[in-house]
Amino acid sequence: MSTFTIFLVLITIVCFLLIIVIMVQNPKGGGLSSSIGGSTQMGGVQKTTDFLDKSTWVLAGALIVLVLLSSLSFSGSLSDNNKIIDASQSAAPKTTEKTAPAAPKPVAAPVKK
């Protein structure tokens, strides 16, 4: 399993987590905390909007870092492929056909009357 494949799997996981975190948030600011209730706390969860906000930023930062690292690992393998292509092209026999230069066309002499 190559390094790029590992980064690709990690990027996919982070993307799904980011989608879930964003979908849970309420665009009007209420979010998950408004559905729980003002003073009642379910399971001891406090400041849900702060948690969702921080997790969004952490996941977005992790996604950017993973994409940059995967691009570095991808560029290394791409340069190896170029070497293989260059080597196969230089090994191919070059065929050049030498042709004789074309003979000049005879010029017609002017007609005298």
Residue pairs with C-beta under 8 A, 6 or more apart in sequence:
2 73
2 77
3 73
4 70
4 73
4 74
4 77
7 66
7 69
7 70
7 73
8 70
10 66
11 63
11 66
11 67
11 70
14 59
14 62
14 63
14 66
15 63
17 59
18 56
18 59
18 60
18 63
21 52
21 55
21 56
21 59
22 56
24 31
24 32
24 52
25 31
25 32
25 49
25 52
25 53
25 56
26 32
26 34
29 49
31 48
31 49
31 52
32 48
32 49
32 52
33 47
33 48
33 49
36 42
36 45
36 48
45 51
